[in-house]
Amino acid sequence: MKVLFDVSRLISVLLLCGSYAFAADGSGERWSVEKVKSWYEKQPWLIGCNYVPAYAVNQMEMWQADSFDPKAIDRELALAEDIGFNIVRVFLHDVAWEADPDGFKNRIDAFLDICNKHKIRVMLTFFTNGGPGMLAKVGKQPEPIPGVHNSQWPMSPGTDNVNDPSSWGRLEKYVKDILTRFGNDNRVVIWDLYNEPEKTKNGANGLPLLRQVFVWGREVNPSQPLTACMDGYRLDAFNSFLAENCDVLTFHTYGGPKSVKAFIKTLKDFKRPMLCTEYMARNFGSTFEALLPIFKRERVGAISWGLVWGKTNTVYPWGSKKGSPEPKVWFHDIFRPDHTPYDRKEIEFIKKIARDNR
């Protein structure tokens, strides 16, 4: 993560770069500071992980009817509950919805039931420019490349669709269908409309679609807040738009305590709740022990990457090569495939800090 420490300049740019906040067709509008503060005061301190079942190489394998595995999910989320996690962030996919809209929504419903059983609420994520950037395909998914970090993760909706507004009618139906079905569901705590929209994988230009997704979200006007992640200290149109339109400010950081403290200090000027939706890369000093005390003290929600080592192979670092041996220091993830801890002391630390977390 590239970090720019001119914090005062960042604030000035975000505040003066132009306001994009809107009410879409007179329906929904951005939550006021007072409304979102009242909502956040009712939440526990949110601590959890980005969750991909170990059986799934990507979002398609997680959600398709022939591979969706509630029993495996139940076993893994029992681990999350045991260490004190109360939120998971999961990725949906427009292609999985299009192939089977009703079945897709029913599987989301079943997933939410499992989470509720384990006292875990859910952050649902619609789109992403992250990952290697291949196109999603219906059916059997490719096998993971041994030793390679997240080798089969597709974009959603993919570069061609991101850059083609004439294709957005399908995406609008997808977003509104899911938001309408679950927009008053207490099992869903918050909506993440677009993960890493600033990434330019294969030439994607995510800003126009990002703006449009917020329009669709406000038109449905769910009872849960809307957000999309700010990524680092870039002084750009993405961060300006997000600072002006998110109900809750969300961000990613894979840096150590110094950069995390600086980013939190910066975002405090906006007087909105904050939620870190990706962190924890042990090799970079982004560890539970280093960052969770900061997040808890500042009451910033904390969602790390990974739970059980599975097909995504995120124990390996970014850029790992085919055939790499298991790293001595895992990049992400907490449990081995047999559900034993990677680091028992780490588990005990998480359990301790998650107690009495209001």
C-alpha positions in Angstrom: 0.0 0.0 0.0 1.4 3.4 -1.0 0.8 5.9 1.8 0.8 9.6 1.4 1.2 11.3 4.7 0.0 14.8 3.7 -3.1 14.3 5.8 -4.3 18.0 5.8 -4.0 18.1 2.0 -6.1 14.9 1.7 -8.9 16.4 3.9 -8.9 19.6 1.9 -9.1 17.8 -1.4 -11.9 15.5 -0.2 -13.9 18.4 1.1 -13.4 20.8 -1.8 -13.1 18.5 -4.8 -16.9 18.7 -5.3 -19.9 17.2 -3.7 -21.5 14.3 -5.4 -24.1 13.6 -2.7 -27.6 13.2 -4.0 -31.1 11.9 -3.5 -31.9 9.6 -6.4 -35.3 10.6 -7.9 -36.4 11.9 -4.6 -36.3 8.5 -2.9 -33.4 7.7 -0.7 -30.6 10.0 0.3 -27.4 9.8 2.2 -27.9 9.2 5.9 -27.3 12.3 8.0 -24.4 12.3 10.5 -27.0 12.2 13.3 -28.9 9.2 11.7 -25.7 7.1 11.1 -24.4 8.0 14.5 -27.6 6.7 16.1 -27.4 3.5 14.1 -23.8 2.9 15.0 -24.4 3.4 18.7 -26.7 0.4 18.6 -24.1 -1.9 17.1 -21.5 -3.8 19.0 -17.9 -3.2 18.0 -17.8 -5.0 14.7 -15.0 -7.6 14.4 -14.8 -10.3 11.9 -13.4 -11.4 8.6 -13.8 -11.5 4.8 -15.3 -15.0 4.3 -14.8 -17.4 1.5 -15.6 -21.1 2.3 -12.6 -23.3 2.1 -14.3 -25.3 -0.6 -14.7 -22.3 -2.9 -12.0 -21.1 -5.3 -14.1 -18.0 -6.0 -17.5 -16.4 -5.6 -19.1 -18.6 -8.3 -18.1 -21.8 -6.5 -19.4 -20.4 -3.2 -22.9 -19.6 -4.5 -23.7 -21.9 -7.4 -26.3 -24.6 -6.6 -24.1 -27.5 -7.4 -21.3 -26.4 -5.1 -23.0 -24.4 -2.4 -22.3 -26.3 0.8 -24.3 -25.2 3.9 -22.8 -27.9 6.1 -19.2 -26.7 5.4 -20.2 -23.1 5.9 -21.9 -24.0 9.2 -18.7 -25.8 10.5 -16.5 -22.9 9.5 -18.7 -20.1 10.9 -18.7 -22.0 14.2 -15.0 -21.3 14.3 -15.6 -17.6 13.7 -18.2 -17.5 16.5 -15.9 -19.3 18.9 -13.2 -16.6 18.6 -15.7 -13.8 19.0 -16.3 -12.7 15.4 -19.7 -11.0 14.9 -19.5 -9.9 11.2 -18.4 -11.5 7.9 -18.0 -9.7 4.6 -18.9 -11.8 1.6 -18.8 -11.3 -2.2 -21.7 -11.9 -4.5 -21.5 -12.2 -8.3 -23.7 -10.8 -11.0 -23.2 -13.9 -13.2 -24.3 -16.3 -10.5 -27.4 -14.2 -10.0 -28.2 -14.0 -13.7 -27.9 -17.8 -14.1 -30.4 -18.5 -11.3 -31.9 -15.4 -9.7 -34.4 -17.1 -7.4 -32.0 -19.9 -6.4 -29.2 -17.4 -5.8 -31.4 -15.4 -3.5 -32.5 -18.5 -1.7 -28.9 -19.5 -1.1 -28.1 -16.1 0.3 -31.1 -16.5 2.6 -29.7 -19.9 3.7 -26.3 -18.4 4.3 -27.8 -15.6 6.4 -29.6 -18.2 8.5 -26.3 -20.0 9.2 -24.7 -16.7 10.1 -27.6 -15.8 12.4 -27.3 -19.2 14.1 -23.7 -18.2 15.0 -24.6 -14.7 16.1 -22.8 -13.2 13.0 -24.2 -10.5 10.8 -23.3 -10.0 7.2 -21.9 -7.3 4.9 -22.9 -8.2 1.3 -20.6 -6.9 -1.5 -21.9 -6.6 -5.1 -19.1 -5.7 -7.4 -15.3 -5.9 -7.3 -12.4 -4.8 -9.5 -10.0 -6.8 -7.3 -8.3 -10.1 -8.0 -6.5 -11.5 -11.0 -9.3 -10.2 -13.3 -10.5 -13.2 -15.3 -14.1 -13.4 -16.5 -16.6 -15.4 -14.5 -18.2 -18.5 -16.1 -21.1 -20.6 -15.0 -20.5 -24.2 -14.2 -17.5 -26.0 -12.8 -14.8 -23.6 -11.7 -11.1 -24.0 -12.5 -8.9 -25.6 -10.0 -6.6 -23.3 -7.9 -3.0 -23.0 -9.0 -0.9 -24.5 -6.2 1.0 -22.0 -4.2 -0.6 -19.0 -6.0 -2.5 -16.4 -4.0 -6.2 -16.2 -5.0 -5.5 -17.5 -8.5 -9.1 -17.9 -9.8 -10.9 -14.8 -8.5 -13.0 -13.1 -11.2 -14.0 -9.4 -11.4 -17.6 -8.5 -11.1 -19.0 -7.4 -13.5 -15.8 -7.5 -15.5 -14.0 -4.8 -17.5 -16.2 -4.9 -20.6 -19.3 -4.4 -18.5 -17.7 -1.8 -16.2 -16.8 0.3 -19.3 -20.0 -0.2 -21.2 -23.0 1.7 -19.8 -25.3 0.0 -22.3 -24.8 -3.2 -20.3 -25.8 -1.7 -17.0 -29.5 -2.5 -17.3 -28.8 -6.0 -16.3 -26.6 -4.8 -13.4 -29.3 -2.5 -12.2 -31.8 -5.4 -12.0 -29.3 -7.5 -10.1 -28.5 -4.8 -7.5 -32.1 -3.8 -7.0 -33.3 -7.4 -6.9 -30.9 -8.3 -4.0 -31.4 -5.0 -2.2 -35.2 -5.3 -2.4 -35.1 -8.9 -1.1 -32.8 -8.2 1.8 -33.0 -4.4 2.3 -35.0 -4.7 5.6 -33.3 -7.9 6.8 -31.7 -7.5 10.2 -29.2 -10.3 9.4 -27.6 -7.9 6.9 -25.8 -5.1 8.8 -24.5 -3.0 5.9 -24.1 -3.0 2.1 -20.8 -2.8 0.3 -21.7 -1.6 -3.2 -18.3 -1.8 -4.9 -15.0 -3.3 -3.8 -11.9 -1.5 -5.0 -13.6 0.4 -7.8 -10.4 2.4 -8.3 -8.5 -0.7 -9.6 -7.9 -0.5 -13.3 -7.5 -4.3 -14.0 -7.6 -4.9 -17.7 -8.4 -1.2 -18.3 -11.5 -1.0 -16.1 -12.8 2.6 -15.4 -14.9 2.1 -12.3 -15.9 5.6 -11.4 -19.0 6.0 -13.6 -20.4 2.6 -12.5 -19.6 3.4 -8.9 -21.7 6.6 -9.1 -24.5 4.7 -10.8 -24.6 1.9 -8.2 -25.1 4.5 -5.5 -28.0 5.9 -7.5 -29.6 2.4 -7.6 -28.9 1.9 -3.9 -30.6 5.1 -3.0 -33.6 4.3 -5.2 -34.2 1.1 -3.3 -33.4 2.9 0.0 -32.7 -0.1 2.2 -32.8 0.2 6.0 -29.1 -0.6 6.2 -26.4 1.9 5.4 -24.6 1.9 2.0 -20.8 2.1 1.5 -17.9 1.3 -0.8 -14.3 1.2 0.2 -11.7 4.0 0.2 -8.3 2.6 -0.6 -5.3 4.4 0.8 -4.6 8.2 0.7 -5.0 8.8 -3.0 -6.1 12.4 -3.8 -8.5 11.4 -6.5 -12.1 11.5 -7.7 -12.9 8.1 -6.2 -12.1 9.1 -2.6 -13.8 12.4 -3.1 -17.0 10.7 -4.3 -16.9 8.1 -1.5 -16.3 10.7 1.2 -19.3 12.6 0.0 -21.7 9.6 -0.5 -21.0 6.7 1.9 -23.2 6.5 5.0 -20.4 4.7 6.8 -16.8 5.3 5.7 -15.0 2.1 4.9 -11.4 1.6 3.9 -8.6 -1.0 3.3 -5.2 -1.0 4.9 -2.5 -3.6 4.9 0.0 -1.3 6.6 1.2 -1.3 10.2 0.0 0.8 13.1 1.5 4.1 12.0 -0.4 4.2 8.7 -3.6 2.9 10.3 -3.5 5.6 13.0 -2.9 8.3 10.4 -5.8 7.1 8.2 -8.2 7.0 11.1 -7.2 10.4 12.2 -7.9 11.7 8.7 -11.3 10.2 8.4 -12.4 11.5 11.8 -13.0 14.9 10.3 -16.0 13.5 8.5 -17.7 12.6 11.8 -19.0 9.2 10.4 -18.6 5.7 11.7 -15.6 3.9 10.2 -15.1 0.3 9.2 -11.9 -1.3 8.0 -13.1 -3.9 5.5 -9.7 -5.4 4.7 -6.5 -5.7 6.8 -4.2 -8.4 8.2 -1.1 -9.3 6.2 1.3 -10.6 8.7 4.4 -10.0 6.5 3.7 -6.3 6.4 3.2 -5.9 10.2 -0.6 -5.8 9.7 -1.4 -8.3 12.4 -4.2 -8.8 14.9 -1.9 -8.0 17.8 -0.7 -4.7 16.2 -4.0 -3.4 14.9 -7.0 -4.7 16.8 -6.2 -2.6 19.9 -6.2 0.5 17.7 -9.4 -0.4 16.0 -11.1 -1.2 19.4 -9.9 1.9 21.1 -11.1 4.1 18.2 -14.3 2.0 17.8 -13.5 1.3 14.1 -14.9 -1.9 12.8 -12.3 -4.5 11.9 -12.7 -7.1 9.1 -9.6 -9.1 8.4 -9.0 -11.2 5.3 -9.6 -15.0 5.5 -10.8 -17.6 8.0 -9.9 -21.2 6.9 -7.1 -22.0 4.4 -8.8 -23.3 1.3 -8.9 -23.1 -2.4 -8.1 -19.4 -2.5 -4.7 -20.1 -1.1 -4.5 -16.7 0.7 -1.9 -18.0 3.2 0.5 -17.2 0.3 1.5 -13.6 -0.3 0.5 -11.5 -3.3 2.6 -12.5 -6.3 3.4 -15.9 -5.0 4.7 -18.4 -7.7 3.2 -21.7 -8.7 4.4 -24.5 -6.5 5.5 -22.3 -3.6 5.8 -24.2 -0.3 3.7 -23.3 2.6 5.1 -20.0 4.0 6.5 -20.0 7.5 4.5 -16.8 8.1 1.0 -17.0 6.6 -0.1 -13.9 4.7 -3.9 -14.3 5.6 -6.2 -16.8 7.2 -6.5 -18.1 10.7 -7.2 -21.8 10.7 -5.7 -24.8 8.8 -7.9 -27.0 6.6 -8.4 -29.4 9.6 -9.7 -26.4 11.6 -6.7 -26.3 14.0 -5.3 -22.8 14.6 -2.3 -21.5 12.6 -1.2 -19.7 15.8 -2.9 -20.6 19.1 -1.5 -17.5 20.8 -3.1 -15.4 18.1 -6.4 -17.1 18.6 -6.3 -16.4 22.3 -5.5 -12.8 21.6 -8.5 -12.4 19.3 -10.8 -14.1 21.8 -9.6 -11.8 24.6 -10.0 -8.5 22.7 -13.4 -9.6 21.3 -14.9 -10.0 24.7 -17.2 -7.3 26.1 -16.9 -5.5 22.8 -19.6 -2.9 23.0 
